[in-house]
């Protein structure tokens, strides 16, 4: 960042804070909250104000009525800015707000501002094209995520069969994952702390979405012999898409590692869905499978699933997931101890195998979610992933 650009950014932020101080408190304006938003989305590309981001999240969690002033202040700042730094910080802040688990946020619908055609106005386009693309792609994902969160409330009135609803949910999650994989640095001049921190947020989100995809696929396979042929055909497309996305994820993680997004030891291994699962589903769709078959050997565990005992099988599977989840929680708690950061890194490296992303058959992926910018302000946000 040039000296003049840095000074200009500081002046703009200070002026915004002064105006916020003079504004009166109303139903859509809260000066204290507005000042925290300005500081959390400052023009300084080398500093991330986590303290003020935490204040914003605390306001939202403590008082849902704070959502309206937040939406007003953040929207106003995002719509006025022509700085990629402010735009990225604003998107990260909004990303964190989603994980405050506030019902009012989940009912918000689309994002209250539009960055789909964002262009940085402080530097030549030859130097900022990568940042412009990053902002647009990050915005597109968050906008779609906001829509998916809203649609969760409408599922109770859905008259489709449980399997059809499950497959629809899976397809939406896969679409979200496709959008996430588009959010990445595309230019060499983007190796900056802010972009790397934002990419940590994206990778954490990828872990979460892909784990939910695998969990839902497991549920589908547990009941695959009781579905109709059209639903089986849709399930086959979902599985084929999941296999493709697994390969894309591996390439995405490798490119991020080369770019320096995370330490190589922290990168997980993505286990692919076994081809046998897909081939079996193809036989069902093609009518070649014996539909009177009473057992289906599921590679998630060493048990068979009986047609008349599906409930017990699902319970057993859920217990297996809980056991596997519990194995990674101590690794997260270690970071709250008083040990130096270097010691924690050593512990992470030593337990890499235990904390790898693990997809057993099409079971849930278990992940570590420690480094995201917004996660540090919203502990436990992914506890129920």
C-alpha positions in Angstrom: 0.0 0.0 0.0 1.4 3.4 -1.0 1.9 6.1 1.6 -0.7 8.4 0.1 -3.2 5.6 -0.2 -2.6 4.6 3.4 -3.0 8.2 4.7 -6.2 8.7 2.6 -7.7 5.5 4.1 -6.9 6.5 7.7 -8.6 9.9 7.1 -11.7 8.3 5.6 -12.0 6.0 8.5 -11.6 8.8 11.0 -14.1 11.0 9.2 -16.6 8.1 9.2 -16.2 7.6 12.9 -16.7 11.3 13.6 -19.9 11.3 11.6 -21.1 8.2 13.5 -20.4 9.8 16.8 -22.6 12.8 15.9 -25.5 10.6 14.6 -28.4 10.1 16.9 -29.6 6.7 18.1 -32.7 5.4 16.4 -34.4 2.2 15.4 -32.0 1.8 12.4 -28.9 3.5 13.8 -26.6 2.6 16.7 -23.5 4.9 16.9 -21.5 2.4 19.1 -22.3 -0.5 16.8 -21.6 1.6 13.7 -18.2 2.7 15.0 -17.2 -1.0 15.7 -18.2 -1.8 12.1 -16.1 1.0 10.7 -13.1 -0.1 12.7 -13.6 -3.8 11.8 -13.7 -2.8 8.1 -10.9 -0.3 8.0 -8.8 0.5 4.9 -5.7 -1.0 6.5 -4.9 -4.2 4.5 -2.3 -5.3 7.0 -4.4 -5.2 10.1 -7.5 -7.1 11.0 -9.4 -5.6 14.0 -10.7 -8.8 15.6 -11.6 -7.0 18.8 -14.2 -4.8 17.1 -15.5 -7.7 15.0 -16.1 -9.5 18.3 -18.0 -6.5 19.6 -20.3 -6.6 16.5 -20.9 -10.4 17.0 -21.6 -9.8 20.7 -24.2 -7.1 19.9 -26.0 -9.5 17.5 -26.0 -12.4 19.9 -27.1 -10.4 22.9 -29.8 -8.4 21.1 -31.3 -9.5 17.8 -32.9 -6.0 17.4 -29.3 -4.9 16.7 -29.6 -6.6 13.3 -31.3 -3.7 11.7 -28.7 -1.1 12.7 -25.9 -3.5 11.6 -27.6 -4.1 8.2 -28.0 -0.4 7.8 -24.4 0.6 8.7 -22.7 -2.3 6.9 -24.8 -1.9 3.8 -24.1 1.8 3.7 -20.4 1.2 4.0 -20.3 -1.6 1.4 -22.3 0.4 -1.1 -20.1 3.5 -0.8 -16.7 1.8 -0.8 -14.4 1.4 -3.8 -11.7 -0.2 -1.8 -11.2 -4.0 -2.1 -9.8 -4.0 1.4 -13.0 -2.6 3.0 -15.1 -4.9 0.7 -13.3 -8.1 1.8 -13.4 -7.1 5.5 -17.1 -6.4 5.2 -17.8 -9.8 3.6 -15.8 -11.5 6.3 -17.8 -9.7 8.9 -21.0 -10.7 7.3 -19.8 -14.3 7.1 -19.2 -14.2 10.8 -22.7 -12.8 11.5 -24.2 -15.8 9.8 -22.5 -18.0 12.4 -23.9 -16.1 15.4 -26.9 -18.5 15.0 -29.5 -15.8 15.4 -32.9 -16.7 13.9 -33.4 -13.1 12.6 -30.2 -13.4 10.6 -31.2 -16.8 9.1 -34.5 -15.2 8.0 -32.8 -12.2 6.4 -32.9 -13.5 2.8 -30.4 -12.1 0.3 -27.5 -9.9 1.4 -28.6 -6.3 2.0 -26.0 -4.9 -0.4 -24.7 -5.7 -3.8 -21.1 -6.3 -4.7 -21.7 -8.4 -7.8 -20.0 -5.8 -10.1 -17.5 -4.5 -7.6 -14.4 -2.7 -9.0 -11.6 -1.2 -6.9 -11.3 2.5 -7.7 -8.0 3.3 -6.0 -5.6 1.4 -8.2 -5.3 0.5 -11.9 -7.4 -2.4 -13.1 -4.2 -4.3 -14.2 -3.2 -4.5 -10.5 -6.6 -5.1 -8.9 -8.4 -7.5 -11.3 -7.7 -10.4 -9.0 -9.0 -8.6 -6.0 -12.1 -7.5 -7.9 -12.8 -11.1 -8.9 -12.3 -12.3 -5.3 -14.8 -9.8 -3.9 -17.4 -10.7 -6.5 -17.0 -14.5 -6.0 -17.0 -14.2 -2.2 -20.1 -12.0 -2.4 -21.9 -14.4 -4.7 -21.3 -17.3 -2.3 -22.5 -15.4 0.8 -25.6 -14.1 -1.1 -26.5 -17.7 -2.0 -25.8 -18.9 1.5 -28.1 -16.3 2.9 -30.9 -17.6 0.6 -30.3 -21.2 1.6 -30.5 -20.3 5.3 -33.9 -18.6 4.6 -35.2 -21.6 2.8 -34.6 -23.8 5.9 -37.7 -22.2 7.5 -39.9 -23.3 4.6 -39.1 -27.0 4.8 -41.9 -27.8 7.2 -44.5 -26.9 4.6 -42.7 -29.1 1.9 -45.1 -31.8 0.8 -42.5 -33.9 -1.0 -41.3 -37.2 0.3 -38.5 -37.2 2.9 -36.1 -38.7 0.3 -37.0 -36.0 -2.3 -36.4 -33.3 0.3 -33.1 -34.9 1.3 -31.9 -35.0 -2.3 -33.0 -31.4 -2.9 -31.0 -30.3 0.2 -28.0 -32.2 -1.2 -28.1 -30.5 -4.5 -28.3 -27.1 -2.9 -25.2 -27.9 -0.7 -23.3 -29.1 -3.8 -24.2 -25.9 -5.6 -22.9 -23.9 -2.6 -19.7 -26.0 -2.7 -19.2 -25.2 -6.4 -19.5 -21.5 -5.5 -17.0 -21.8 -2.7 -14.5 -23.4 -5.0 -14.6 -20.3 -7.2 -13.4 -18.1 -4.3 -9.7 -18.1 -4.6 -6.7 -15.8 -5.3 -6.0 -15.6 -9.0 -3.1 -13.2 -9.1 0.4 -13.3 -7.6 0.1 -9.8 -6.0 -2.7 -11.2 -3.8 -0.3 -12.9 -1.3 -1.4 -10.5 1.5 -2.4 -11.3 5.1 -6.0 -10.2 4.6 -6.5 -12.4 1.6 -4.9 -15.4 3.3 -7.1 -14.8 6.3 -10.2 -14.6 4.1 -9.1 -17.9 2.4 -9.0 -19.5 5.9 -12.6 -18.5 6.2 -13.4 -20.1 2.9 -11.6 -23.3 3.6 -13.3 -23.7 7.0 -16.6 -23.2 5.2 -15.7 -25.8 2.6 -15.0 -28.3 5.4 -18.4 -27.6 6.8 -20.4 -27.8 3.6 -18.6 -30.9 2.3 -19.0 -32.7 5.7 -22.8 -32.0 5.5 -22.8 -33.3 1.9 -21.2 -36.6 3.0 -23.5 -37.0 6.0 -26.6 -36.5 3.9 -25.3 -38.9 1.3 -24.9 -41.5 4.0 -28.6 -41.0 5.0 -29.6 -41.5 1.4 -27.7 -44.7 1.0 -29.1 -46.1 4.2 -32.6 -46.0 2.6 -31.7 -46.4 -1.1 -33.5 -49.8 -1.5 -36.8 -48.3 -0.4 -36.8 -45.4 -2.9 -38.5 -45.1 -6.3 -36.6 -45.3 -9.5 -36.7 -41.5 -10.3 -35.4 -40.7 -6.8 -32.7 -43.3 -7.3 -31.7 -41.6 -10.6 -31.4 -38.3 -8.8 -29.4 -39.9 -6.0 -27.0 -41.3 -8.7 -26.5 -37.8 -10.1 -25.7 -36.5 -6.6 -23.2 -39.3 -6.0 -21.5 -38.7 -9.4 -21.3 -35.0 -8.6 -19.9 -35.7 -5.2 -17.1 -37.8 -6.7 -16.3 -35.0 -9.1 -16.3 -32.4 -6.3 -14.0 -34.6 -4.2 -11.4 -34.5 -7.0 -11.9 -30.7 -7.4 -11.4 -30.3 -3.6 -8.1 -32.1 -3.7 -6.9 -29.8 -6.5 -8.2 -26.7 -4.7 -6.4 -27.6 -1.5 -3.2 -28.2 -3.4 -3.4 -24.8 -5.1 -4.1 -23.1 -1.7 -1.1 -24.9 -0.2 1.2 -23.6 -3.0 -0.2 -20.1 -2.6 0.6 -20.3 1.2 -3.0 -20.2 2.5 -2.3 -22.7 5.3 0.6 -24.8 6.7 1.0 -27.9 4.7 0.7 -30.1 7.8 -2.8 -28.7 8.4 -4.1 -29.8 5.0 -6.5 -32.7 5.2 -6.8 -35.7 2.8 -10.1 -35.9 1.1 -11.3 -39.5 0.9 -13.2 -40.2 -2.3 -16.6 -41.9 -2.3 -16.0 -45.6 -3.2 -16.9 -46.4 -6.8 -18.7 -49.5 -5.6 -21.4 -47.3 -4.1 -22.0 -45.5 -7.4 -21.9 -48.8 -9.4 -24.5 -50.3 -7.0 -26.8 -47.3 -7.4 -26.4 -47.5 -11.2 -27.6 -51.1 -11.1 -30.6 -50.0 -9.1 -31.5 -47.2 -11.6 -31.0 -49.6 -14.5 -33.2 -52.2 -12.9 -30.4 -54.8 -12.7 -30.4 -54.9 -8.9 -32.5 -57.3 -6.9 -35.0 -54.9 -5.2 -36.0 -57.6 -2.8 -32.6 -57.7 -1.2 -32.9 -57.6 2.5 -29.4 -56.5 3.5 -27.0 -53.9 2.3 -23.5 -53.9 3.4 -22.6 -50.4 4.3 -18.8 -49.6 4.5 -19.4 -46.9 7.1 -19.2 -49.7 9.7 -19.0 -53.4 10.1 -22.8 -53.8 10.3 -25.5 -54.8 7.9 -28.7 -52.8 7.5 -31.9 -54.8 7.7 -35.0 -53.6 5.9 -37.0 -54.0 9.1 -34.4 -52.5 11.3 -33.4 -49.2 9.6 -34.0 -47.1 12.7 -31.5 -49.1 14.8 -29.0 -48.9 12.0 -29.2 -45.1 11.7 -28.9 -44.8 15.5 -25.8 -47.0 15.4 -24.4 -44.9 12.6 -25.0 -41.6 14.5 -23.3 -43.0 17.5 -20.3 -43.8 15.3 -20.3 -40.2 14.1 -20.4 -38.9 17.7 -17.4 -41.0 18.7 -15.4 -39.8 15.7 -16.3 -36.2 16.4 -15.2 -36.5 20.0 -11.8 -37.5 18.9 -11.0 -34.1 17.4 -12.4 -31.9 20.2 -9.3 -32.1 22.5 -7.2 -30.7 19.6 -9.4 -27.6 19.6 -9.3 -27.2 23.4 -5.5 -27.2 23.4 -5.4 -23.8 21.8 -7.2 -22.3 24.8 -4.4 -23.3 27.1 -1.6 -21.0 28.1 1.0 -22.8 26.0 3.0 -20.7 23.5 1.8 -20.7 19.9 4.9 -22.7 18.8 4.0 -25.4 21.3 0.5 -25.6 19.9 1.8 -25.9 16.4 4.0 -28.8 17.5 0.9 -30.5 18.9 -1.0 -29.9 15.7 1.8 -31.4 13.6 2.0 -34.4 15.9 -1.7 -35.1 15.6 -2.1 -34.5 11.9 -3.3 -38.1 11.2 -6.0 -37.9 13.9 -7.3 -34.6 12.6 -7.3 -35.3 8.8 -10.6 -34.9 7.0 -11.9 -38.4 7.1 -14.7 -39.6 4.8 -15.4 -43.2 5.6 -17.5 -44.6 2.8 -19.9 -41.7 2.4 -20.0 -41.0 6.1 -19.5 -37.6 7.7 -16.3 -35.7 7.2 -14.7 -34.7 10.4 -12.7 -31.5 10.3 -10.7 -29.0 12.4 -12.1 -25.5 12.2 -9.7 -23.3 14.1 -8.2 -20.6 12.0 -11.1 -18.8 10.4 -11.2 -15.0 11.1 -14.8 -15.1 12.1 -14.5 -18.4 14.0 -12.3 -16.9 16.6 -15.1 -14.6 17.6 -17.8 -17.2 17.5 -16.6 -20.2 19.3 -18.7 -23.3 18.9 -20.3 -21.9 15.7 -19.5 -25.2 13.9 -20.2 -27.4 16.9 -23.3 -28.9 15.2 -21.8 -29.2 11.8 
